[in-house]
């Protein structure tokens, strides 16, 4: 597609977001399964249900804009999900891996926040108030998810740091 107008740019951003969210729907169950913390598992599971609703909302956005939702691959999300898959495949302590998973999830959330914020602004500029409102609803949800992950990170990062301290103590005791 050619980008000859702001409307063209909005349409491409929406299609990109649609693909990003559908990729995330497939990735979140793997992230939930890999999480050791019950709270992190629950956060990923709840975000999966929210993401499914976001895909439905994007279907409505595409319908209102007269845009075909499918057919565009979001390369950025593909890369972010691959980074998460690498963390899942790594060996390590459960707390450290949970901290790494939260970091990967927050990268995804920040990407989505940037994408939804930009698309919402384009829609508002073009007078697409209903589209802007739908995108804002998702933007609000993504911000709330990021805040929840930050709260979990504060707790789980401490656990990972405590494990590191325990390893250091074991090395001192084992030294001749």
Rosetta silent file (secondary structure, phi, psi, omega in degrees, C-alpha in Angstrom):
SEQUENCE: XXXXXXXXXXXXXXXXXXXXXXXXXXXXXXXXXXXXXXXXXXXXXXXXXXXXXXXXXXXXXXXXXXXXXXXXXXXXXXXXXXXXXXXXXXXXXXXXXXXXXXXXXXXXXXXXXXXXXXXXXXXXXXXXXXXXXXXXXXXXXXXXXXXXXXXXXXXXXXXXXXXXXXXXXXXXXXXX
SCORE:     score description
SCORE:     0.000 S_00000001
   1 L     0.000  141.730  176.096    0.000    0.000    0.000 S_00000001
   2 L   -84.980  145.674  177.428    1.153    3.522   -0.764 S_00000001
   3 L  -105.083   81.146 -177.868    1.266    6.070    2.017 S_00000001
   4 L   -97.357   -9.267 -176.994   -0.120    9.109    0.227 S_00000001
   5 L  -152.554  166.961  176.454   -2.172   10.506    3.096 S_00000001
   6 H   -62.312  -33.490  177.332   -2.580   10.426    6.859 S_00000001
   7 H   -62.615  -41.122  176.333   -5.559    8.116    6.319 S_00000001
   8 H   -60.171  -41.981 -179.880   -3.256    5.646    4.527 S_00000001
   9 H   -64.971  -45.504  177.457   -0.864    5.826    7.479 S_00000001
  10 H   -57.956  -47.719 -178.853   -3.712    5.254    9.968 S_00000001
  11 H   -58.885  -42.298  179.136   -4.983    2.275    7.997 S_00000001
  12 H   -67.129  -39.071  178.516   -1.516    0.699    7.941 S_00000001
  13 H   -63.182  -42.692 -179.088   -1.012    1.318   11.683 S_00000001
  14 H   -64.612  -43.105  178.506   -4.357   -0.326   12.453 S_00000001
  15 H   -63.629  -38.968  177.802   -3.519   -3.350   10.297 S_00000001
  16 H   -63.104  -46.146  178.487   -0.120   -3.580   12.004 S_00000001
  17 H   -62.202  -39.979  179.192   -1.752   -3.462   15.440 S_00000001
  18 H   -59.164  -47.170  179.662   -4.266   -6.105   14.396 S_00000001
  19 H   -66.766  -39.955  178.446   -1.496   -8.501   13.418 S_00000001
  20 H   -57.935  -45.626 -178.955    0.509   -7.656   16.542 S_00000001
  21 H   -67.310  -38.654  179.438   -2.456   -8.523   18.760 S_00000001
  22 H   -68.443  -33.696  174.010   -3.213  -11.779   16.924 S_00000001
  23 H   -64.977  -40.562 -178.610    0.427  -12.814   17.320 S_00000001
  24 H   -66.221  -35.276  176.687    0.209  -11.984   21.021 S_00000001
  25 H   -57.680  -34.911  179.098   -2.918  -14.119   21.440 S_00000001
  26 H   -79.232  -30.065 -175.232   -0.780  -17.091   20.376 S_00000001
  27 H   -84.402  -33.713 -174.632    2.234  -16.140   22.520 S_00000001
  28 H   -59.711  -38.210  177.093    0.576  -15.325   25.851 S_00000001
  29 H   -61.626  -35.825  177.649   -0.380  -18.931   26.702 S_00000001
  30 H   -67.788  -38.322  178.506    3.282  -19.945   26.309 S_00000001
  31 H   -66.456  -41.240  178.752    4.357  -17.062   28.536 S_00000001
  32 H   -63.396  -43.052  179.837    1.778  -18.030   31.166 S_00000001
  33 H   -63.830  -35.374 -177.322    2.923  -21.648   31.088 S_00000001
  34 H   -77.816  -22.417 -177.414    6.572  -20.599   31.487 S_00000001
  35 L   -68.860  136.720  177.203    5.937  -18.288   34.456 S_00000001
  36 L   -87.913  -37.492 -178.400    6.750  -19.753   37.862 S_00000001
  37 L   -70.738  127.814  176.215    4.937  -17.109   39.904 S_00000001
  38 H   -59.113  -35.609  179.484    1.205  -17.799   40.244 S_00000001
  39 H   -66.770  -38.610  178.766    0.576  -14.033   40.127 S_00000001
  40 H   -70.579  -40.743  175.114    2.516  -13.700   36.871 S_00000001
  41 H   -55.282  -47.402 -178.651    0.704  -16.715   35.377 S_00000001
  42 H   -63.691  -41.164  179.943   -2.591  -15.069   36.276 S_00000001
  43 H   -61.573  -43.157  178.782   -1.500  -11.704   34.837 S_00000001
  44 H   -66.313  -40.040 -179.447   -0.588  -13.338   31.506 S_00000001
  45 H   -66.341  -43.302  177.973   -3.835  -15.335   31.454 S_00000001
  46 H   -65.740  -37.990  179.459   -5.958  -12.260   32.186 S_00000001
  47 H   -69.152  -30.090  175.193   -4.100  -10.266   29.554 S_00000001
  48 H   -59.585  -48.349  179.661   -4.782  -13.029   27.038 S_00000001
  49 H   -63.021  -39.779  177.789   -8.541  -12.579   27.533 S_00000001
  50 H   -65.060  -40.235 -179.691   -8.147   -8.807   27.312 S_00000001
  51 H   -64.781  -37.954  176.231   -6.068   -9.153   24.127 S_00000001
  52 H   -60.614  -40.739  177.624   -8.791  -11.267   22.530 S_00000001
  53 H   -67.608  -33.529  178.118  -11.251   -8.441   23.239 S_00000001
  54 H   -66.438  -36.747  175.819   -8.758   -5.966   21.767 S_00000001
  55 H   -62.849  -43.354  177.622   -8.669   -7.985   18.543 S_00000001
  56 H   -61.562  -40.367  178.201  -12.468   -7.792   18.415 S_00000001
  57 H   -63.594  -41.208  177.730  -12.269   -4.046   18.995 S_00000001
  58 H   -65.715  -32.308  173.272   -9.752   -3.741   16.143 S_00000001
  59 H   -58.298  -43.192  179.186  -12.181   -5.674   13.929 S_00000001
  60 H   -65.727  -40.431  178.120  -14.716   -2.903   14.626 S_00000001
  61 H   -60.366  -47.606 -179.458  -12.092   -0.232   13.915 S_00000001
  62 H   -61.447  -41.168  178.603  -11.234   -1.878   10.591 S_00000001
  63 H   -61.339  -44.768 -179.400  -14.905   -2.143    9.685 S_00000001
  64 H   -65.949  -33.457 -179.780  -15.465    1.549   10.417 S_00000001
  65 H   -86.368  -10.026 -176.800  -12.401    2.531    8.395 S_00000001
  66 L    70.202   37.327 -175.277  -13.241    0.141    5.553 S_00000001
  67 L  -113.282  139.214  173.162   -9.887   -1.596    5.959 S_00000001
  68 L   -77.186  120.608 -174.577   -9.029   -5.257    5.506 S_00000001
  69 L   -70.756  -36.118 -172.807   -7.523   -6.298    8.849 S_00000001
  70 L   -89.040  166.332  173.505   -5.518   -9.265    7.635 S_00000001
  71 L   104.130   -1.923  178.212   -2.562   -9.520    5.316 S_00000001
  72 L  -119.431  133.248  176.694    0.030   -7.416    7.152 S_00000001
  73 L  -102.226  128.553  175.926    2.729   -8.912    9.366 S_00000001
  74 L   -85.430  100.288 -177.604    3.936   -6.871   12.319 S_00000001
  75 H   -66.257  -34.171  179.534    7.653   -7.581   12.218 S_00000001
  76 H   -62.417  -47.262  179.526    8.289   -5.726   15.482 S_00000001
  77 H   -64.485  -39.016  177.943    5.878   -7.944   17.431 S_00000001
  78 H   -56.099  -45.954  179.004    7.330  -10.999   15.739 S_00000001
  79 H   -66.410  -41.997  179.390   10.766  -10.013   17.032 S_00000001
  80 H   -63.930  -39.076  178.372    9.525   -9.195   20.529 S_00000001
  81 H   -68.154  -37.880  176.623    7.768  -12.553   20.768 S_00000001
  82 H   -61.922  -39.658  176.172   10.922  -14.314   19.575 S_00000001
  83 H   -60.503  -42.031  177.177   12.841  -12.604   22.389 S_00000001
  84 H   -63.313  -39.184  178.599   10.276  -13.942   24.838 S_00000001
  85 H   -64.280  -35.324  177.018   10.618  -17.431   23.366 S_00000001
  86 H   -63.620  -41.242  177.902   14.378  -17.263   23.911 S_00000001
  87 H   -62.993  -44.960 -179.752   13.803  -16.478   27.594 S_00000001
  88 H   -58.691  -38.458 -177.137   11.365  -19.369   27.904 S_00000001
  89 H   -76.255  -17.360 -177.623   13.951  -21.736   26.393 S_00000001
  90 L   -71.717  150.049  169.201   16.740  -20.626   28.763 S_00000001
  91 L   -84.069  156.066  176.991   17.711  -22.562   31.877 S_00000001
  92 L   157.517  177.549 -179.976   17.758  -20.645   35.128 S_00000001
  93 L   -70.797  147.036  179.759   16.142  -19.940   38.434 S_00000001
  94 H   -57.358  -41.379 -177.896   12.363  -19.502   38.364 S_00000001
  95 H   -68.128  -40.453  179.425   12.529  -16.008   39.893 S_00000001
  96 H   -66.484  -41.360  178.524   15.188  -14.800   37.452 S_00000001
  97 H   -66.169  -38.070  176.090   13.255  -16.188   34.490 S_00000001
  98 H   -61.816  -41.937  177.990   10.066  -14.539   35.760 S_00000001
  99 H   -61.215  -41.837  178.859   11.933  -11.216   35.987 S_00000001
 100 H   -66.628  -39.328  177.991   13.124  -11.703   32.404 S_00000001
 101 H   -63.582  -40.454  177.646    9.595  -12.613   31.242 S_00000001
 102 H   -63.269  -42.016  177.557    8.207   -9.443   32.812 S_00000001
 103 H   -59.324  -43.630  178.679   10.879   -7.437   31.008 S_00000001
 104 H   -65.022  -41.502  179.705    9.924   -9.056   27.704 S_00000001
 105 H   -65.333  -37.557  179.530    6.220   -8.470   28.384 S_00000001
 106 H   -70.748  -31.970  172.701    6.838   -4.817   29.195 S_00000001
 107 H   -59.409  -42.892  178.947    8.730   -4.348   25.930 S_00000001
 108 H   -63.247  -46.430 -179.182    5.607   -5.657   24.205 S_00000001
 109 H   -61.374  -41.514 -178.835    3.334   -3.363   26.226 S_00000001
 110 H   -67.023  -36.274  175.210    5.477   -0.328   25.463 S_00000001
 111 H   -62.689  -45.761 -179.851    5.408   -1.151   21.761 S_00000001
 112 H   -64.590  -41.313  178.792    1.625   -1.461   21.889 S_00000001
 113 H   -59.031  -44.802  178.645    1.257    1.782   23.859 S_00000001
 114 H   -63.331  -43.430 -178.623    3.276    3.623   21.211 S_00000001
 115 H   -65.701  -46.030 -179.407    1.275    2.036   18.394 S_00000001
 116 H   -69.322  -37.658  178.615   -2.147    2.690   19.885 S_00000001
 117 H   -62.860  -43.338  179.046   -1.232    6.224   20.922 S_00000001
 118 H   -64.792  -48.899 -179.156   -0.064    7.068   17.420 S_00000001
 119 H   -62.064  -40.774  178.741   -3.087    5.475   15.720 S_00000001
 120 H   -61.303  -42.752  179.747   -5.479    7.201   18.132 S_00000001
 121 H   -64.658  -42.453  176.880   -3.882   10.571   17.367 S_00000001
 122 H   -60.199  -46.015 -178.514   -4.131    9.972   13.613 S_00000001
 123 H   -61.218  -44.294  179.982   -7.798    8.971   13.970 S_00000001
 124 H   -63.830  -41.561  178.832   -8.600   12.054   16.042 S_00000001
 125 H   -60.736  -35.676 -179.270   -6.804   14.310   13.540 S_00000001
 126 L   -84.756    2.111  179.640   -8.897   12.803   10.741 S_00000001
 127 L    78.745   13.639  178.221  -12.139   13.352   12.659 S_00000001
 128 L   -87.806   71.107 -172.440  -12.650    9.613   13.223 S_00000001
 129 H   -63.320  -40.854 -179.775  -13.860   10.174   16.788 S_00000001
 130 H   -66.475  -41.148  176.654  -15.418    6.737   17.289 S_00000001
 131 H   -62.553  -45.042  179.473  -12.257    5.025   16.008 S_00000001
 132 H   -59.314  -40.679  179.897  -10.153    7.270   18.258 S_00000001
 133 H   -65.865  -41.274  178.261  -12.319    6.323   21.249 S_00000001
 134 H   -64.363  -42.103  178.874  -11.962    2.590   20.538 S_00000001
 135 H   -67.109  -36.525  177.271   -8.194    2.947   20.195 S_00000001
 136 H   -64.441  -38.092  178.150   -8.057    4.994   23.410 S_00000001
 137 H   -58.633  -45.300  178.634   -9.922    2.232   25.251 S_00000001
 138 H   -68.703  -40.684  178.027   -7.236   -0.248   24.262 S_00000001
 139 H   -57.545  -42.013  177.268   -4.473    2.251   25.008 S_00000001
 140 H   -61.820  -43.016  178.996   -5.855    2.613   28.539 S_00000001
 141 H   -63.475  -41.804 -179.753   -5.879   -1.177   28.969 S_00000001
 142 H   -64.227  -39.265  176.996   -2.287   -1.474   27.748 S_00000001
 143 H   -63.494  -41.344  178.708   -1.196    1.208   30.211 S_00000001
 144 H   -65.337  -38.684  177.957   -2.941   -0.595   33.062 S_00000001
 145 H   -64.545  -42.480  178.126   -1.262   -3.870   32.084 S_00000001
 146 H   -60.051  -43.393  178.152    2.130   -2.166   32.070 S_00000001
 147 H   -62.486  -41.869  178.928    1.461   -0.790   35.564 S_00000001
 148 H   -62.605  -42.942  178.327    0.419   -4.238   36.792 S_00000001
 149 H   -63.824  -37.353  177.485    3.602   -5.757   35.359 S_00000001
 150 H   -62.663  -41.206  176.994    5.667   -3.051   37.061 S_00000001
 151 H   -63.253  -43.785  177.007    4.060   -3.947   40.382 S_00000001
 152 H   -64.287  -38.293 -179.069    4.789   -7.627   39.863 S_00000001
 153 H   -62.065  -40.266 -179.500    8.344   -6.805   38.811 S_00000001
 154 H   -56.855  -42.505 -179.828    9.025   -4.980   42.072 S_00000001
 155 H   -73.397  -50.040 -174.497    8.164   -8.150   43.988 S_00000001
 156 H   -72.657  -30.691  176.107    9.704  -10.718   41.647 S_00000001
 157 H   -64.224  -37.017  176.549   12.915   -8.758   41.055 S_00000001
 158 H   -62.539  -42.607  177.795   13.497   -8.839   44.823 S_00000001
 159 H   -60.840  -43.912  179.896   13.076  -12.625   44.802 S_00000001
 160 H   -64.768  -39.342  178.408   15.582  -12.937   41.969 S_00000001
 161 H   -66.876  -39.073  177.903   18.028  -10.661   43.794 S_00000001
 162 H   -63.431  -39.480  177.433   17.613  -12.700   47.000 S_00000001
 163 H   -61.212  -39.299  179.217   18.415  -15.883   45.073 S_00000001
 164 H   -63.328  -42.183  177.801   21.592  -14.248   43.823 S_00000001
 165 H   -62.803  -38.140  177.753   22.571  -13.369   47.391 S_00000001
 166 H   -64.885  -38.907  178.154   21.958  -16.960   48.463 S_00000001
 167 H   -64.292  -40.967  179.174   24.245  -18.231   45.679 S_00000001
 168 H   -62.869  -41.039  178.468   26.995  -15.847   46.794 S_00000001
 169 H   -63.424  -40.849  178.661   26.667  -17.102   50.395 S_00000001
 170 H   -62.523  -39.214  179.483   26.934  -20.723   49.228 S_00000001
 171 H   -65.798  -38.343  179.335   30.119  -19.926   47.324 S_00000001
 172 H   -65.818  -43.935  179.863   31.684  -18.306   50.407 S_00000001
 173 H   -64.192  -37.212 -177.003   30.828  -21.310   52.583 S_00000001
 174 H   -79.816  -13.845 -177.282   32.188  -23.719   49.976 S_00000001
 175 L   -72.205  144.800 -178.797   35.470  -21.813   49.524 S_00000001
 176 L   -71.627    0.000    0.000   38.552  -23.355   51.243 S_00000001
